[in-house]
Amino acid sequence: MTVRDGKIVQPAISWNTHKFSPQMWEPFAHWVSENHPKDFEAMYMDGGSNYRITEESIRLSERHTRGYVEDVKQGPPSAPRC
């Protein structure tokens, strides 16, 4: 925020997402694009860099978050045995 003469003259909001984004938002967007490509278009804009805020995108996020969490809990797929 900007303060002049002891008064706030310009508030500011900072979404300090430099850790959260690569740990959650980006992997989830990638997972949605791979597992639910049709829903990805309803949920994201600009190839996934911006989230759409609509009733449909919120509903889809709620639905797919459960599947994403289950996949993360299972861990990465095992390498094929030769």
KANORUR-V455414 format. One record per residue. N is the residue number from 1. RES is the residue in three letters. D_FIRST is the distance of its C-alpha to the first C-alpha in whole Angstrom. Layout:
N	RES	D_FIRST
N	RES	D_FIRST
//
This chain:
1	MET	0
2	THR	4
3	VAL	6
4	ARG	10
5	ASP	13
6	GLY	12
7	LYS	10
8	ILE	7
9	VAL	8
10	GLN	5
11	PRO	4
12	ALA	5
13	ILE	8
14	SER	10
15	TRP	14
16	ASN	15
17	THR	18
18	HIS	20
19	LYS	22
20	PHE	23
21	SER	24
22	PRO	27
23	GLN	28
24	MET	28
25	TRP	27
26	GLU	29
27	PRO	32
28	PHE	32
29	ALA	32
30	HIS	34
31	TRP	37
32	VAL	36
33	SER	37
34	GLU	40
35	ASN	41
36	HIS	41
37	PRO	40
38	LYS	41
39	ASP	38
40	PHE	36
41	GLU	36
42	ALA	35
43	MET	32
44	TYR	30
45	MET	30
46	ASP	30
47	GLY	32
48	GLY	30
49	SER	27
50	ASN	25
51	TYR	26
52	ARG	28
53	ILE	27
54	THR	30
55	GLU	32
56	GLU	35
57	SER	32
58	ILE	31
59	ARG	35
60	LEU	35
61	SER	33
62	GLU	34
63	ARG	37
64	HIS	37
65	THR	34
66	ARG	38
67	GLY	40
68	TYR	37
69	VAL	37
70	GLU	41
71	ASP	41
72	VAL	38
73	LYS	40
74	GLN	44
75	GLY	42
76	PRO	43
77	PRO	46
78	SER	49
79	ALA	51
80	PRO	54
81	ARG	57
82	CYS	60
//
